[in-house]
Amino acid sequence: MSFDDDDGQTVDSGDFEIYKDGELLQSGALSVDSTGRVLSFRFNATTEGQLEIVITWRVGQDVWKQPFLMKVVRA
């Protein structure tokens, strides 16, 4: 995680949600490393198709949210 106006900000906490066609498939907490800059999560992509991954993170009183799209296909 980086910040445009980097003044030592770090991420306090975060969550992820995985959706397919608007239906929530999985959710959980993000892991935040000791620097407050590296966020991670693991999920098992068992459903094929277009998934929306929504990442939410908190810095102090601010809450940020970013969606990402991922297409899952069988190999």
C-alpha positions in Angstrom: 0.0 0.0 0.0 1.3 3.4 -0.8 -0.2 6.8 -0.3 0.1 9.8 -2.6 0.8 12.2 0.3 3.0 9.7 2.2 3.3 11.2 5.6 3.8 8.0 7.5 0.3 6.7 7.1 -0.3 3.0 7.7 -3.4 0.8 7.3 -5.1 -0.2 10.5 -7.3 -3.0 9.3 -9.1 -4.2 6.2 -11.6 -6.7 4.8 -12.3 -8.5 1.5 -15.5 -9.7 -0.1 -15.8 -11.9 -3.2 -19.0 -11.6 -5.3 -20.4 -13.4 -8.4 -23.5 -11.9 -10.0 -24.1 -9.8 -6.9 -24.1 -12.8 -4.6 -21.5 -12.8 -1.8 -19.4 -16.0 -2.1 -16.6 -15.4 0.5 -15.5 -12.7 2.9 -12.9 -12.2 5.6 -10.3 -10.0 7.2 -7.2 -8.8 5.4 -3.8 -9.6 7.0 -1.8 -6.4 7.6 1.9 -6.8 8.1 3.9 -5.0 10.9 4.7 -2.1 8.5 1.0 -1.4 7.9 1.8 -1.3 4.2 1.4 -4.9 3.0 -2.1 -6.3 2.9 -2.9 -9.9 1.9 -5.7 -12.4 1.9 -6.3 -15.9 0.5 -9.4 -17.3 -1.0 -10.3 -20.5 -2.9 -11.7 -19.7 -6.3 -14.0 -22.7 -6.6 -16.6 -20.9 -8.8 -16.0 -20.3 -12.5 -16.9 -17.0 -14.1 -16.5 -13.2 -13.5 -15.8 -12.4 -9.8 -15.8 -9.0 -8.2 -13.2 -8.7 -5.3 -13.9 -5.7 -3.1 -11.1 -4.6 -0.8 -11.9 -2.3 2.1 -9.2 -0.8 4.3 -9.1 1.7 7.1 -6.6 4.4 8.0 -7.6 6.2 11.1 -11.1 7.5 10.6 -11.0 7.1 6.8 -12.4 4.1 5.0 -11.4 3.2 1.5 -12.9 0.7 -0.9 -11.7 -0.6 -4.2 -13.3 -3.3 -6.5 -11.3 -5.6 -8.7 -12.6 -7.9 -11.4 -11.2 -11.5 -11.9 -12.2 -14.1 -14.4 -11.9 -17.7 -13.1 -11.7 -20.5 -15.7 -10.9 -24.2 -15.3 -7.5 -25.2 -16.5 
